[in-house]
Amino acid sequence: MSPARRCSRTACGRPAIATLTYVYADQTAVLGPLATYAEPHAYDLCEAHSERLSAPRGWEVLRLAADPAAQGPSSDDLLALADAVREAGRPAPPPRVAPAEETGRVTARRGHLRVLTTD
């Protein structure tokens, strides 16, 4: 629960615990756990207003319960973290040799072109 996110209902200052969105094509109101960030077409509701929610006549209310297992890190999160640690632990690629050092010739660069001098 974020202290900065409050219930969207007028004159309600309680903290939001759920997010309400509408699927107009399916005539469905979806009430689920509080979204990660506030969206302009979603409504954050407090506990009291989320319990008393009703939809327009002919509409269905779909209530999604918060998954307790999703509260902590998932196996995907842990695998991503392990991959990041492995990537950080890889040795750096060997330094690139300048063209003049490869051939032993003196070179001059002008933009994207390179001039080789002949001896």
A tleap script that builds the chain and sets N, CA, C and O, in Angstrom:
source leaprc.protein.ff14SB
mol = sequence {
  NMET SER PRO ALA ARG ARG CYS SER ARG THR
  ALA CYS GLY ARG PRO ALA ILE ALA THR LEU
  THR TYR VAL TYR ALA ASP GLN THR ALA VAL
  LEU GLY PRO LEU ALA THR TYR ALA GLU PRO
  HIE ALA TYR ASP LEU CYS GLU ALA HIE SER
  GLU ARG LEU SER ALA PRO ARG GLY TRP GLU
  VAL LEU ARG LEU ALA ALA ASP PRO ALA ALA
  GLN GLY PRO SER SER ASP ASP LEU LEU ALA
  LEU ALA ASP ALA VAL ARG GLU ALA GLY ARG
  PRO ALA PRO PRO PRO ARG VAL ALA PRO ALA
  GLU GLU THR GLY ARG VAL THR ALA ARG ARG
  GLY HIE LEU ARG VAL LEU THR THR CASP
}
set mol.1.N position { 0.849 -1.178 0.000 }
set mol.1.CA position { 0.000 0.000 0.000 }
set mol.1.C position { 0.893 1.239 0.000 }
set mol.1.O position { 1.777 1.375 0.846 }
set mol.2.N position { 0.664 2.112 -0.925 }
set mol.2.CA position { 1.462 3.322 -1.063 }
set mol.2.C position { 0.787 4.473 -0.335 }
set mol.2.O position { -0.399 4.720 -0.551 }
set mol.3.N position { 1.522 5.192 0.533 }
set mol.3.CA position { 0.906 6.308 1.238 }
set mol.3.C position { 0.535 7.454 0.301 }
set mol.3.O position { -0.318 8.270 0.647 }
set mol.4.N position { 1.148 7.534 -0.866 }
set mol.4.CA position { 0.867 8.624 -1.797 }
set mol.4.C position { -0.399 8.360 -2.614 }
set mol.4.O position { -0.984 9.300 -3.151 }
set mol.5.N position { -0.828 7.117 -2.718 }
set mol.5.CA position { -1.997 6.783 -3.526 }
set mol.5.C position { -3.218 6.717 -2.619 }
set mol.5.O position { -3.280 5.922 -1.681 }
set mol.6.N position { -4.160 7.551 -2.918 }
set mol.6.CA position { -5.396 7.640 -2.134 }
set mol.6.C position { -6.569 7.164 -2.967 }
set mol.6.O position { -6.463 7.034 -4.186 }
set mol.7.N position { -7.673 6.908 -2.313 }
set mol.7.CA position { -8.903 6.482 -2.968 }
set mol.7.C position { -9.353 7.554 -3.959 }
set mol.7.O position { -9.280 8.748 -3.668 }
set mol.8.N position { -9.816 7.121 -5.126 }
set mol.8.CA position { -10.245 8.045 -6.177 }
set mol.8.C position { -11.629 8.625 -5.932 }
set mol.8.O position { -12.018 9.582 -6.602 }
set mol.9.N position { -12.374 8.074 -4.998 }
set mol.9.CA position { -13.719 8.569 -4.739 }
set mol.9.C position { -13.659 9.962 -4.116 }
set mol.9.O position { -12.765 10.265 -3.326 }
set mol.10.N position { -14.601 10.783 -4.474 }
set mol.10.CA position { -14.644 12.162 -3.995 }
set mol.10.C position { -14.749 12.193 -2.464 }
set mol.10.O position { -15.519 11.435 -1.874 }
set mol.11.N position { -13.988 13.055 -1.846 }
set mol.11.CA position { -13.977 13.305 -0.404 }
set mol.11.C position { -13.520 12.102 0.405 }
set mol.11.O position { -13.764 12.058 1.611 }
set mol.12.N position { -12.875 11.138 -0.203 }
set mol.12.CA position { -12.343 9.991 0.539 }
set mol.12.C position { -10.827 10.125 0.562 }
set mol.12.O position { -10.193 10.197 -0.491 }
set mol.13.N position { -10.258 10.158 1.726 }
set mol.13.CA position { -8.816 10.322 1.857 }
set mol.13.C position { -8.112 9.065 2.321 }
set mol.13.O position { -6.927 9.099 2.653 }
set mol.14.N position { -8.841 7.945 2.347 }
set mol.14.CA position { -8.223 6.702 2.813 }
set mol.14.C position { -7.240 6.166 1.778 }
set mol.14.O position { -7.360 6.462 0.589 }
set mol.15.N position { -6.267 5.377 2.233 }
set mol.15.CA position { -5.284 4.818 1.296 }
set mol.15.C position { -5.924 3.788 0.369 }
set mol.15.O position { -6.808 3.033 0.773 }
set mol.16.N position { -5.470 3.771 -0.858 }
set mol.16.CA position { -5.996 2.842 -1.865 }
set mol.16.C position { -5.392 1.460 -1.673 }
set mol.16.O position { -4.214 1.322 -1.342 }
set mol.17.N position { -6.229 0.421 -1.889 }
set mol.17.CA position { -5.756 -0.963 -1.798 }
set mol.17.C position { -6.085 -1.757 -3.059 }
set mol.17.O position { -5.586 -2.868 -3.233 }
set mol.18.N position { -6.917 -1.204 -3.938 }
set mol.18.CA position { -7.341 -1.916 -5.139 }
set mol.18.C position { -7.439 -0.942 -6.309 }
set mol.18.O position { -7.573 0.267 -6.126 }
set mol.19.N position { -7.369 -1.498 -7.509 }
set mol.19.CA position { -7.487 -0.696 -8.724 }
set mol.19.C position { -8.664 -1.212 -9.542 }
set mol.19.O position { -8.804 -2.416 -9.756 }
set mol.20.N position { -9.511 -0.286 -10.000 }
set mol.20.CA position { -10.692 -0.604 -10.787 }
set mol.20.C position { -10.469 -0.147 -12.219 }
set mol.20.O position { -10.094 0.999 -12.465 }
set mol.21.N position { -10.704 -1.056 -13.163 }
set mol.21.CA position { -10.650 -0.718 -14.575 }
set mol.21.C position { -11.908 -1.253 -15.246 }
set mol.21.O position { -12.533 -2.193 -14.756 }
set mol.22.N position { -12.269 -0.651 -16.359 }
set mol.22.CA position { -13.451 -1.071 -17.110 }
set mol.22.C position { -13.028 -1.638 -18.456 }
set mol.22.O position { -12.167 -1.078 -19.136 }
set mol.23.N position { -13.646 -2.762 -18.837 }
set mol.23.CA position { -13.466 -3.330 -20.171 }
set mol.23.C position { -14.801 -3.109 -20.868 }
set mol.23.O position { -15.728 -3.906 -20.725 }
set mol.24.N position { -14.888 -2.029 -21.615 }
set mol.24.CA position { -16.159 -1.626 -22.219 }
set mol.24.C position { -16.653 -2.643 -23.248 }
set mol.24.O position { -17.858 -2.866 -23.362 }
set mol.25.N position { -15.748 -3.255 -23.990 }
set mol.25.CA position { -16.149 -4.215 -25.021 }
set mol.25.C position { -16.847 -5.430 -24.415 }
set mol.25.O position { -17.752 -5.995 -25.029 }
set mol.26.N position { -16.433 -5.834 -23.216 }
set mol.26.CA position { -17.022 -7.000 -22.545 }
set mol.26.C position { -18.053 -6.618 -21.498 }
set mol.26.O position { -18.636 -7.495 -20.859 }
set mol.27.N position { -18.287 -5.341 -21.312 }
set mol.27.CA position { -19.173 -4.830 -20.264 }
set mol.27.C position { -18.808 -5.441 -18.908 }
set mol.27.O position { -19.637 -6.037 -18.221 }
set mol.28.N position { -17.535 -5.266 -18.556 }
set mol.28.CA position { -16.999 -5.840 -17.324 }
set mol.28.C position { -16.222 -4.782 -16.554 }
set mol.28.O position { -15.454 -4.011 -17.128 }
set mol.29.N position { -16.437 -4.763 -15.246 }
set mol.29.CA position { -15.637 -3.942 -14.347 }
set mol.29.C position { -14.671 -4.884 -13.634 }
set mol.29.O position { -15.099 -5.859 -13.015 }
set mol.30.N position { -13.379 -4.601 -13.717 }
set mol.30.CA position { -12.369 -5.478 -13.133 }
set mol.30.C position { -11.766 -4.787 -11.917 }
set mol.30.O position { -11.199 -3.700 -12.025 }
set mol.31.N position { -11.895 -5.426 -10.764 }
set mol.31.CA position { -11.341 -4.904 -9.517 }
set mol.31.C position { -10.242 -5.848 -9.075 }
set mol.31.O position { -10.497 -7.010 -8.758 }
set mol.32.N position { -9.018 -5.345 -9.056 }
set mol.32.CA position { -7.884 -6.186 -8.705 }
set mol.32.C position { -6.981 -5.511 -7.702 }
set mol.32.O position { -7.306 -4.436 -7.197 }
set mol.33.N position { -5.850 -6.126 -7.405 }
set mol.33.CA position { -4.889 -5.533 -6.470 }
set mol.33.C position { -4.412 -4.177 -6.972 }
set mol.33.O position { -4.514 -3.879 -8.162 }
set mol.34.N position { -3.901 -3.376 -6.085 }
set mol.34.CA position { -3.427 -2.035 -6.435 }
set mol.34.C position { -2.364 -2.133 -7.524 }
set mol.34.O position { -1.390 -2.874 -7.388 }
set mol.35.N position { -2.557 -1.388 -8.592 }
set mol.35.CA position { -1.618 -1.396 -9.720 }
set mol.35.C position { -0.271 -0.827 -9.281 }
set mol.35.O position { -0.182 -0.072 -8.313 }
set mol.36.N position { 0.757 -1.201 -10.007 }
set mol.36.CA position { 2.110 -0.753 -9.684 }
set mol.36.C position { 2.225 0.761 -9.743 }
set mol.36.O position { 2.889 1.371 -8.905 }
set mol.37.N position { 1.575 1.373 -10.738 }
set mol.37.CA position { 1.589 2.828 -10.848 }
set mol.37.C position { 0.206 3.304 -11.278 }
set mol.37.O position { -0.564 2.551 -11.874 }
set mol.38.N position { -0.093 4.540 -10.975 }
set mol.38.CA position { -1.409 5.106 -11.282 }
set mol.38.C position { -1.539 5.335 -12.779 }
set mol.38.O position { -0.635 5.886 -13.407 }
set mol.39.N position { -2.652 4.918 -13.347 }
set mol.39.CA position { -2.929 5.124 -14.759 }
set mol.39.C position { -4.121 6.046 -14.896 }
set mol.39.O position { -4.990 6.061 -14.024 }
set mol.40.N position { -4.186 6.821 -15.978 }
set mol.40.CA position { -5.269 7.797 -16.113 }
set mol.40.C position { -6.653 7.179 -16.277 }
set mol.40.O position { -7.641 7.821 -15.921 }
set mol.41.N position { -6.764 5.957 -16.804 }
set mol.41.CA position { -8.072 5.351 -17.032 }
set mol.41.C position { -8.403 4.273 -16.016 }
set mol.41.O position { -9.255 3.422 -16.269 }
set mol.42.N position { -7.745 4.300 -14.881 }
set mol.42.CA position { -8.002 3.347 -13.808 }
set mol.42.C position { -8.303 4.140 -12.536 }
set mol.42.O position { -7.881 5.287 -12.388 }
set mol.43.N position { -9.032 3.516 -11.634 }
set mol.43.CA position { -9.428 4.182 -10.397 }
set mol.43.C position { -8.896 3.386 -9.221 }
set mol.43.O position { -9.106 2.175 -9.139 }
set mol.44.N position { -8.211 4.058 -8.312 }
set mol.44.CA position { -7.728 3.427 -7.091 }
set mol.44.C position { -8.806 3.561 -6.031 }
set mol.44.O position { -9.361 4.642 -5.834 }
set mol.45.N position { -9.103 2.457 -5.345 }
set mol.45.CA position { -10.166 2.468 -4.337 }
set mol.45.C position { -9.652 1.978 -2.997 }
set mol.45.O position { -8.764 1.128 -2.925 }
set mol.46.N position { -10.228 2.533 -1.932 }
set mol.46.CA position { -9.902 2.085 -0.584 }
set mol.46.C position { -10.661 0.787 -0.308 }
set mol.46.O position { -11.432 0.322 -1.148 }
set mol.47.N position { -10.439 0.210 0.862 }
set mol.47.CA position { -11.078 -1.057 1.215 }
set mol.47.C position { -12.599 -0.933 1.254 }
set mol.47.O position { -13.307 -1.797 0.736 }
set mol.48.N position { -13.102 0.137 1.867 }
set mol.48.CA position { -14.552 0.309 1.999 }
set mol.48.C position { -15.227 0.456 0.636 }
set mol.48.O position { -16.256 -0.171 0.383 }
set mol.49.N position { -14.654 1.278 -0.240 }
set mol.49.CA position { -15.269 1.493 -1.545 }
set mol.49.C position { -15.098 0.282 -2.464 }
set mol.49.O position { -15.956 0.041 -3.313 }
set mol.50.N position { -14.030 -0.476 -2.320 }
set mol.50.CA position { -13.857 -1.662 -3.156 }
set mol.50.C position { -14.836 -2.764 -2.749 }
set mol.50.O position { -15.264 -3.545 -3.599 }
set mol.51.N position { -15.197 -2.843 -1.465 }
set mol.51.CA position { -16.166 -3.851 -1.012 }
set mol.51.C position { -17.580 -3.506 -1.465 }
set mol.51.O position { -18.373 -4.404 -1.749 }
set mol.52.N position { -17.903 -2.222 -1.537 }
set mol.52.CA position { -19.259 -1.791 -1.899 }
set mol.52.C position { -19.429 -1.522 -3.388 }
set mol.52.O position { -20.460 -0.991 -3.799 }
set mol.53.N position { -18.451 -1.872 -4.196 }
set mol.53.CA position { -18.487 -1.575 -5.618 }
set mol.53.C position { -19.644 -2.293 -6.311 }
set mol.53.O position { -19.872 -3.482 -6.092 }
set mol.54.N position { -20.354 -1.571 -7.129 }
set mol.54.CA position { -21.380 -2.180 -7.979 }
set mol.54.C position { -21.187 -1.651 -9.397 }
set mol.54.O position { -20.692 -0.542 -9.595 }
set mol.55.N position { -21.582 -2.453 -10.375 }
set mol.55.CA position { -21.407 -2.074 -11.781 }
set mol.55.C position { -22.764 -1.686 -12.363 }
set mol.55.O position { -23.802 -1.996 -11.779 }
set mol.56.N position { -22.758 -1.017 -13.500 }
set mol.56.CA position { -24.031 -0.669 -14.149 }
set mol.56.C position { -24.843 -1.924 -14.492 }
set mol.56.O position { -24.290 -3.019 -14.593 }
set mol.57.N position { -26.122 -1.760 -14.664 }
set mol.57.CA position { -27.018 -2.880 -14.981 }
set mol.57.C position { -26.546 -3.558 -16.270 }
set mol.57.O position { -26.260 -2.895 -17.266 }
set mol.58.N position { -26.472 -4.874 -16.230 }
set mol.58.CA position { -26.035 -5.642 -17.384 }
set mol.58.C position { -24.530 -5.870 -17.419 }
set mol.58.O position { -24.041 -6.631 -18.254 }
set mol.59.N position { -23.802 -5.234 -16.539 }
set mol.59.CA position { -22.357 -5.397 -16.488 }
set mol.59.C position { -21.999 -6.454 -15.451 }
set mol.59.O position { -22.770 -6.722 -14.530 }
set mol.60.N position { -20.826 -7.046 -15.610 }
set mol.60.CA position { -20.320 -8.041 -14.675 }
set mol.60.C position { -19.152 -7.431 -13.901 }
set mol.60.O position { -18.347 -6.689 -14.464 }
set mol.61.N position { -19.066 -7.746 -12.615 }
set mol.61.CA position { -17.935 -7.307 -11.800 }
set mol.61.C position { -17.013 -8.504 -11.615 }
set mol.61.O position { -17.430 -9.541 -11.098 }
set mol.62.N position { -15.779 -8.362 -12.029 }
set mol.62.CA position { -14.784 -9.411 -11.891 }
set mol.62.C position { -13.820 -8.976 -10.799 }
set mol.62.O position { -13.103 -7.988 -10.954 }
set mol.63.N position { -13.803 -9.711 -9.700 }
set mol.63.CA position { -12.921 -9.381 -8.575 }
set mol.63.C position { -11.726 -10.325 -8.585 }
set mol.63.O position { -11.878 -11.540 -8.453 }
set mol.64.N position { -10.554 -9.761 -8.741 }
set mol.64.CA position { -9.316 -10.540 -8.759 }
set mol.64.C position { -8.656 -10.439 -7.397 }
set mol.64.O position { -8.312 -9.345 -6.948 }
set mol.65.N position { -8.478 -11.569 -6.742 }
set mol.65.CA position { -7.830 -11.579 -5.426 }
set mol.65.C position { -6.320 -11.482 -5.613 }
set mol.65.O position { -5.764 -11.984 -6.590 }
set mol.66.N position { -5.680 -10.836 -4.670 }
set mol.66.CA position { -4.224 -10.728 -4.704 }
set mol.66.C position { -3.619 -12.098 -4.465 }
set mol.66.O position { -4.040 -12.821 -3.562 }
set mol.67.N position { -2.632 -12.454 -5.273 }
set mol.67.CA position { -1.958 -13.739 -5.120 }
set mol.67.C position { -0.886 -13.596 -4.054 }
set mol.67.O position { 0.061 -12.834 -4.245 }
set mol.68.N position { -1.006 -14.314 -2.922 }
set mol.68.CA position { -0.005 -14.168 -1.859 }
set mol.68.C position { 1.391 -14.599 -2.304 }
set mol.68.O position { 2.386 -14.067 -1.811 }
set mol.69.N position { 1.478 -15.554 -3.229 }
set mol.69.CA position { 2.787 -16.007 -3.696 }
set mol.69.C position { 3.473 -14.945 -4.548 }
set mol.69.O position { 4.699 -14.939 -4.659 }
set mol.70.N position { 2.694 -14.045 -5.150 }
set mol.70.CA position { 3.271 -13.016 -6.017 }
set mol.70.C position { 3.850 -11.848 -5.227 }
set mol.70.O position { 4.480 -10.968 -5.814 }
set mol.71.N position { 3.656 -11.819 -3.938 }
set mol.71.CA position { 4.149 -10.707 -3.137 }
set mol.71.C position { 5.674 -10.695 -3.073 }
set mol.71.O position { 6.284 -9.626 -3.080 }
set mol.72.N position { 6.292 -11.868 -3.009 }
set mol.72.CA position { 7.750 -11.948 -2.935 }
set mol.72.C position { 8.338 -12.103 -4.323 }
set mol.72.O position { 7.615 -12.100 -5.319 }
set mol.73.N position { 9.658 -12.238 -4.384 }
set mol.73.CA position { 10.285 -12.411 -5.689 }
set mol.73.C position { 9.890 -13.750 -6.305 }
set mol.73.O position { 9.790 -14.757 -5.604 }
set mol.74.N position { 9.669 -13.755 -7.604 }
set mol.74.CA position { 9.315 -14.985 -8.302 }
set mol.74.C position { 10.586 -15.659 -8.802 }
set mol.74.O position { 11.676 -15.096 -8.710 }
set mol.75.N position { 10.435 -16.863 -9.327 }
set mol.75.CA position { 11.607 -17.566 -9.848 }
set mol.75.C position { 12.176 -16.828 -11.061 }
set mol.75.O position { 13.384 -16.859 -11.293 }
set mol.76.N position { 11.310 -16.162 -11.839 }
set mol.76.CA position { 11.798 -15.375 -12.974 }
set mol.76.C position { 12.670 -14.220 -12.502 }
set mol.76.O position { 13.692 -13.916 -13.117 }
set mol.77.N position { 12.261 -13.573 -11.402 }
set mol.77.CA position { 13.062 -12.475 -10.853 }
set mol.77.C position { 14.426 -12.971 -10.399 }
set mol.77.O position { 15.443 -12.316 -10.627 }
set mol.78.N position { 14.439 -14.133 -9.756 }
set mol.78.CA position { 15.703 -14.671 -9.254 }
set mol.78.C position { 16.614 -15.097 -10.411 }
set mol.78.O position { 17.828 -14.908 -10.343 }
set mol.79.N position { 16.040 -15.666 -11.465 }
set mol.79.CA position { 16.849 -16.039 -12.631 }
set mol.79.C position { 17.425 -14.806 -13.319 }
set mol.79.O position { 18.579 -14.820 -13.749 }
set mol.80.N position { 16.642 -13.752 -13.426 }
set mol.80.CA position { 17.136 -12.509 -14.034 }
set mol.80.C position { 18.270 -11.922 -13.209 }
set mol.80.O position { 19.245 -11.419 -13.766 }
set mol.81.N position { 18.153 -11.981 -11.892 }
set mol.81.CA position { 19.209 -11.476 -11.018 }
set mol.81.C position { 20.477 -12.310 -11.177 }
set mol.81.O position { 21.578 -11.763 -11.237 }
set mol.82.N position { 20.324 -13.632 -11.245 }
set mol.82.CA position { 21.494 -14.496 -11.423 }
set mol.82.C position { 22.178 -14.226 -12.756 }
set mol.82.O position { 23.406 -14.200 -12.825 }
set mol.83.N position { 21.389 -14.025 -13.825 }
set mol.83.CA position { 21.971 -13.705 -15.127 }
set mol.83.C position { 22.732 -12.386 -15.095 }
set mol.83.O position { 23.798 -12.269 -15.699 }
set mol.84.N position { 22.193 -11.396 -14.394 }
set mol.84.CA position { 22.864 -10.099 -14.294 }
set mol.84.C position { 24.184 -10.219 -13.539 }
set mol.84.O position { 25.167 -9.574 -13.905 }
set mol.85.N position { 24.214 -11.038 -12.488 }
set mol.85.CA position { 25.449 -11.229 -11.718 }
set mol.85.C position { 26.483 -11.949 -12.581 }
set mol.85.O position { 27.661 -11.592 -12.564 }
set mol.86.N position { 26.046 -12.968 -13.340 }
set mol.86.CA position { 26.967 -13.683 -14.233 }
set mol.86.C position { 27.550 -12.737 -15.290 }
set mol.86.O position { 28.746 -12.777 -15.580 }
set mol.87.N position { 26.700 -11.897 -15.853 }
set mol.87.CA position { 27.153 -10.951 -16.883 }
set mol.87.C position { 28.164 -9.969 -16.306 }
set mol.87.O position { 29.151 -9.642 -16.965 }
set mol.88.N position { 27.936 -9.498 -15.096 }
set mol.88.CA position { 28.862 -8.549 -14.468 }
set mol.88.C position { 30.190 -9.210 -14.119 }
set mol.88.O position { 31.218 -8.534 -14.061 }
set mol.89.N position { 30.184 -10.525 -13.887 }
set mol.89.CA position { 31.401 -11.236 -13.500 }
set mol.89.C position { 32.254 -11.682 -14.670 }
set mol.89.O position { 33.370 -12.162 -14.467 }
set mol.90.N position { 31.753 -11.534 -15.906 }
set mol.90.CA position { 32.542 -11.944 -17.068 }
set mol.90.C position { 33.732 -11.018 -17.256 }
set mol.90.O position { 33.643 -9.821 -16.984 }
set mol.91.N position { 34.861 -11.578 -17.726 }
set mol.91.CA position { 36.025 -10.713 -17.955 }
set mol.91.C position { 35.763 -9.748 -19.111 }
set mol.91.O position { 34.994 -10.039 -20.027 }
set mol.92.N position { 36.416 -8.609 -19.043 }
set mol.92.CA position { 36.257 -7.593 -20.084 }
set mol.92.C position { 36.936 -8.078 -21.358 }
set mol.92.O position { 37.932 -8.798 -21.290 }
set mol.93.N position { 36.409 -7.694 -22.521 }
set mol.93.CA position { 37.054 -8.106 -23.774 }
set mol.93.C position { 38.443 -7.486 -23.880 }
set mol.93.O position { 38.691 -6.428 -23.301 }
set mol.94.N position { 39.359 -8.135 -24.618 }
set mol.94.CA position { 40.709 -7.580 -24.731 }
set mol.94.C position { 40.668 -6.233 -25.443 }
set mol.94.O position { 39.818 -6.009 -26.305 }
set mol.95.N position { 41.579 -5.342 -25.086 }
set mol.95.CA position { 41.573 -4.014 -25.720 }
set mol.95.C position { 41.846 -4.143 -27.221 }
set mol.95.O position { 42.602 -5.012 -27.657 }
set mol.96.N position { 41.225 -3.277 -27.986 }
set mol.96.CA position { 41.353 -3.290 -29.437 }
set mol.96.C position { 42.669 -2.618 -29.840 }
set mol.96.O position { 43.037 -1.570 -29.309 }
set mol.97.N position { 43.356 -3.234 -30.774 }
set mol.97.CA position { 44.641 -2.706 -31.229 }
set mol.97.C position { 44.383 -1.653 -32.308 }
set mol.97.O position { 43.587 -1.866 -33.223 }
set mol.98.N position { 45.054 -0.543 -32.187 }
set mol.98.CA position { 44.917 0.530 -33.173 }
set mol.98.C position { 45.480 0.062 -34.512 }
set mol.98.O position { 46.416 -0.737 -34.524 }
set mol.99.N position { 44.942 0.531 -35.646 }
set mol.99.CA position { 45.410 0.096 -36.967 }
set mol.99.C position { 46.891 0.355 -37.197 }
set mol.99.O position { 47.545 -0.449 -37.863 }
set mol.100.N position { 47.442 1.435 -36.678 }
set mol.100.CA position { 48.863 1.739 -36.881 }
set mol.100.C position { 49.730 0.699 -36.187 }
set mol.100.O position { 50.805 0.370 -36.688 }
set mol.101.N position { 49.303 0.187 -35.077 }
set mol.101.CA position { 50.076 -0.813 -34.351 }
set mol.101.C position { 49.988 -2.170 -35.044 }
set mol.101.O position { 50.911 -2.978 -34.935 }
set mol.102.N position { 48.882 -2.435 -35.762 }
set mol.102.CA position { 48.716 -3.711 -36.467 }
set mol.102.C position { 49.707 -3.814 -37.627 }
set mol.102.O position { 50.369 -4.839 -37.789 }
set mol.103.N position { 49.808 -2.775 -38.416 }
set mol.103.CA position { 50.600 -2.822 -39.655 }
set mol.103.C position { 51.987 -2.233 -39.501 }
set mol.103.O position { 52.871 -2.530 -40.304 }
set mol.104.N position { 52.195 -1.425 -38.514 }
set mol.104.CA position { 53.479 -0.756 -38.346 }
set mol.104.C position { 53.598 0.486 -39.202 }
set mol.104.O position { 54.638 1.144 -39.194 }
set mol.105.N position { 52.556 0.816 -39.939 }
set mol.105.CA position { 52.572 2.012 -40.789 }
set mol.105.C position { 52.029 3.205 -40.034 }
set mol.105.O position { 51.244 3.064 -39.097 }
set mol.106.N position { 52.457 4.375 -40.453 }
set mol.106.CA position { 51.935 5.602 -39.877 }
set mol.106.C position { 50.620 5.915 -40.573 }
set mol.106.O position { 50.533 5.863 -41.800 }
set mol.107.N position { 49.606 6.238 -39.795 }
set mol.107.CA position { 48.305 6.533 -40.393 }
set mol.107.C position { 47.848 7.917 -39.982 }
set mol.107.O position { 48.236 8.447 -38.941 }
set mol.108.N position { 47.027 8.470 -40.818 }
set mol.108.CA position { 46.386 9.743 -40.496 }
set mol.108.C position { 44.890 9.550 -40.704 }
set mol.108.O position { 44.480 8.920 -41.679 }
set mol.109.N position { 44.075 10.080 -39.811 }
set mol.109.CA position { 42.629 9.923 -39.921 }
set mol.109.C position { 42.000 11.256 -40.266 }
set mol.109.O position { 42.367 12.297 -39.721 }
set mol.110.N position { 41.058 11.206 -41.171 }
set mol.110.CA position { 40.294 12.394 -41.515 }
set mol.110.C position { 38.839 11.945 -41.634 }
set mol.110.O position { 38.431 11.394 -42.656 }
set mol.111.N position { 38.062 12.187 -40.579 }
set mol.111.CA position { 36.681 11.731 -40.564 }
set mol.111.C position { 36.632 10.219 -40.508 }
set mol.111.O position { 37.263 9.605 -39.649 }
set mol.112.N position { 35.890 9.620 -41.413 }
set mol.112.CA position { 35.778 8.162 -41.443 }
set mol.112.C position { 36.821 7.507 -42.355 }
set mol.112.O position { 36.874 6.281 -42.452 }
set mol.113.N position { 37.655 8.324 -43.026 }
set mol.113.CA position { 38.682 7.799 -43.925 }
set mol.113.C position { 40.013 7.699 -43.198 }
set mol.113.O position { 40.289 8.439 -42.254 }
set mol.114.N position { 40.845 6.742 -43.675 }
set mol.114.CA position { 42.152 6.556 -43.087 }
set mol.114.C position { 43.187 6.551 -44.215 }
set mol.114.O position { 43.016 5.858 -45.218 }
set mol.115.N position { 44.244 7.315 -44.046 }
set mol.115.CA position { 45.294 7.409 -45.074 }
set mol.115.C position { 46.505 6.650 -44.565 }
set mol.115.O position { 46.999 6.906 -43.468 }
set mol.116.N position { 46.983 5.698 -45.390 }
set mol.116.CA position { 48.200 4.956 -45.048 }
set mol.116.C position { 49.369 5.565 -45.821 }
set mol.116.O position { 49.270 5.809 -47.023 }
set mol.117.N position { 50.439 5.801 -45.140 }
set mol.117.CA position { 51.619 6.348 -45.820 }
set mol.117.C position { 52.502 5.209 -46.269 }
set mol.117.O position { 52.578 4.179 -45.599 }
set mol.118.N position { 53.162 5.378 -47.380 }
set mol.118.CA position { 54.078 4.353 -47.878 }
set mol.118.C position { 55.502 4.791 -47.589 }
set mol.118.O position { 55.838 5.970 -47.693 }
set mol.119.N position { 56.292 3.873 -47.242 }
set mol.119.CA position { 57.681 4.200 -46.910 }
set mol.119.C position { 58.600 3.790 -48.006 }
set mol.119.O position { 59.811 3.986 -47.902 }
savepdb mol mol.pdb
quit
